Amino acid sequence: MNRPQAIPPDMHSITPHLVCRGAADAIAFYARAFGAVELVRLPVPDGRLMHAMIKIGDSPLMLVDEFPEQGCLAPQALKGSPVTIHLYVADVDATVARAVEAGAHITMPVADMFWGVRYGRLEDPFGHQWSVATHMRDVSPQEIAASLGKACPES
């Protein structure tokens, strides 16, 4: 008998698993905003999703509805989220514009960054934080350190 792979095919070692107040709506938002493709949806009898999986680019993302009775809470119940999901895309400006049109709001406008990316930040309608970037140029750690010192002078 062959033993299955410890990490299933098409999965990564780390996969974000988001709790959403309205996971079905979140799936629709991520499809509009980031081109997500739905892979799995498992509802319980009351209609909430106990598990769902989408794929954005080459990466899976798991979702679940909020289940307060089990301590499974969305960012709204927690008054925000300290976690940011980072998304690399071919065109950060177009992706951020599409996400805003779908209902996200910008928390940091897109701009060229000294570490070689064009970068911006969003909050989606479900309270999750996203940073979105396009790699523009290779920058050495020494160049980044030198630029960081200029960007953040000591007090």
C-alpha positions in Angstrom: 0.0 0.0 0.0 1.4 3.4 -1.0 1.4 6.0 1.6 -0.1 9.4 0.5 2.2 12.4 0.3 2.4 14.3 3.6 1.7 17.6 1.7 -1.1 17.0 -0.9 -0.3 17.9 -4.5 -1.0 21.5 -5.4 -0.7 22.6 -1.8 2.0 24.6 -0.1 3.6 24.0 3.3 1.7 27.1 4.6 -1.8 27.9 3.5 -3.8 30.8 4.9 -7.1 29.9 6.4 -9.4 32.9 6.7 -12.5 33.1 8.9 -15.1 35.3 7.2 -18.4 36.7 8.2 -20.1 35.6 5.0 -17.5 33.2 3.4 -19.7 32.6 0.3 -19.6 36.4 -0.3 -15.9 36.4 0.3 -15.4 33.8 -2.4 -17.3 35.9 -4.8 -15.3 39.0 -3.8 -11.9 37.2 -4.2 -13.0 36.0 -7.6 -13.8 39.6 -8.7 -10.9 41.3 -7.0 -8.1 38.8 -7.5 -9.3 36.3 -10.1 -9.8 33.5 -7.5 -11.0 30.1 -8.7 -13.2 28.1 -6.4 -12.1 24.6 -5.7 -14.2 23.3 -2.8 -17.3 24.4 -0.9 -18.6 22.4 2.0 -21.8 23.9 3.6 -23.4 22.7 6.9 -27.2 22.4 7.1 -27.6 26.0 8.3 -25.9 27.2 5.1 -22.6 28.4 6.6 -19.4 27.0 5.1 -17.5 24.7 7.3 -14.7 24.7 4.6 -14.0 26.2 1.3 -10.9 26.5 -0.8 -10.0 28.9 -3.6 -6.9 29.4 -5.6 -5.4 32.8 -6.3 -2.6 32.6 -8.9 -0.7 29.5 -7.9 -1.7 29.5 -4.2 -4.6 27.9 -2.3 -6.5 29.9 0.3 -8.9 28.2 2.7 -12.0 29.9 4.0 -14.6 29.1 6.7 -17.6 31.0 7.9 -17.6 32.5 11.4 -18.7 29.9 14.0 -18.8 32.0 17.3 -20.2 29.1 19.2 -16.9 27.3 18.5 -14.7 30.3 19.1 -14.1 30.7 15.3 -14.3 34.5 14.9 -14.0 36.8 11.9 -11.9 40.1 12.0 -15.1 42.2 12.7 -15.7 40.3 16.0 -12.0 40.7 16.9 -12.0 44.4 16.0 -9.5 43.9 13.1 -6.7 41.5 12.2 -3.0 41.7 12.8 -2.3 39.5 9.8 -1.5 40.7 6.3 -1.7 38.4 3.3 0.9 39.3 0.7 -0.1 38.9 -3.0 2.4 39.2 -5.9 0.8 40.1 -9.2 1.8 41.0 -12.7 0.2 44.5 -12.5 -0.3 45.9 -8.9 -2.1 49.0 -10.1 -4.7 47.1 -12.1 -5.2 44.5 -9.3 -5.7 47.2 -6.6 -8.1 49.1 -8.9 -10.1 45.9 -9.5 -10.1 45.1 -5.7 -11.4 48.6 -4.9 -14.1 48.3 -7.6 -15.1 44.9 -6.0 -15.4 46.5 -2.5 -12.0 46.7 -0.9 -10.6 50.0 0.4 -7.1 51.2 0.1 -5.1 51.5 3.4 -1.8 52.5 1.6 -1.8 53.8 -1.9 0.3 52.0 -4.5 3.8 53.5 -4.9 7.3 52.5 -5.9 9.2 51.2 -2.9 13.0 51.3 -2.3 13.1 47.5 -1.9 12.3 47.1 -5.6 8.5 46.6 -5.7 5.5 48.6 -6.6 3.3 48.1 -3.5 0.0 49.0 -1.9 -2.2 47.8 0.9 -6.0 47.0 1.1 -8.6 45.9 3.5 -11.2 43.6 2.0 -14.9 43.9 2.9 -14.4 41.0 5.4 -11.7 42.8 7.5 -8.7 40.9 6.1 -5.6 42.9 5.3 -3.8 42.5 1.9 -0.5 43.8 0.6 -0.3 43.7 -3.2 3.0 44.0 -5.1 4.7 43.7 -8.4 8.4 43.0 -8.4 10.0 45.8 -10.5 13.8 45.4 -9.9 16.3 43.3 -8.0 17.8 45.2 -5.0 20.6 43.9 -2.9 20.2 43.6 0.9 23.0 46.3 1.2 21.0 48.7 -1.0 17.8 48.0 1.0 19.6 48.6 4.3 21.1 51.9 3.0 17.7 53.1 1.7 16.0 52.0 4.9 18.4 54.2 6.9 17.4 57.2 4.7 13.7 56.3 4.9 13.6 55.8 8.7 16.2 58.1 10.3 16.9 57.6 14.0 15.0 59.7 16.4 
